[in-house]
Amino acid sequence: MAEPDFFPSIPVRVPDIQVWKRLGYRKETEAPTGEQARSLRDALGEAFSLMRIRGAGLPVPFRSSGPRDIRLSGGDVFQSGDLSRFLRGCDGLLLLGATAGPEIMEAIGEAVHTGRMARAAVLDAAASEAVDGALDWITRFYRQKFLRKMKTVTGRRFSAGYGDFSLENQKAIYELLRLRDLSVELTESFILIPEKSVTAVAGIMNIDTQEALTDEAEKNPS
């Protein structure tokens, strides 16, 4: 099994409107204004000053030995019909992991403890958007890297705990990505610590396979 790639500093900057939407503002015209906007943007600036966004990625060949079994080249097995369907047409998968670091979680806890709930909500939303953005950044890195091989990475991702892809699979992903090297821990209930840490699986496929699947979907919309 190959070693993961580590990304010690991922340059993610989240537009304000994405944070506002996560906070419940559905349209740009609903975004906060005036003193509220200044206060929230101050919190947003604090959030990004505290976050140290890091990540890891690992492309892994796999084979399917049944409708639920996804056998990785190193011997690990994911059992999930949902993940198997998600990887239709793929000949590899890409394991992804990212973390915003512990400082942002400490700031969120302090804001909650002192009753500044609006500030805590902004810090939390910014961190969530940042780690999602980090996964996007890592995906783009591999998509560019695979171009010379005429391969690509799926735009969608699949995470442990979704559908029948049980959260227990997070243990294998955590170990394969060596997330401990990024100061991320895994609890006995398979939760990543610090909290604003995430893992996901994307598919790797030939570009012509992706085009064929896209054509098929357009001809047979669900």
Summary of the structure (lengths in Angstrom):
residues: 222
radius of gyration: 19.0
end to end distance: 37.7
largest distance: 58.9
contacts: 686
relative contact order: 0.18
helix: 48%
strand: 22%
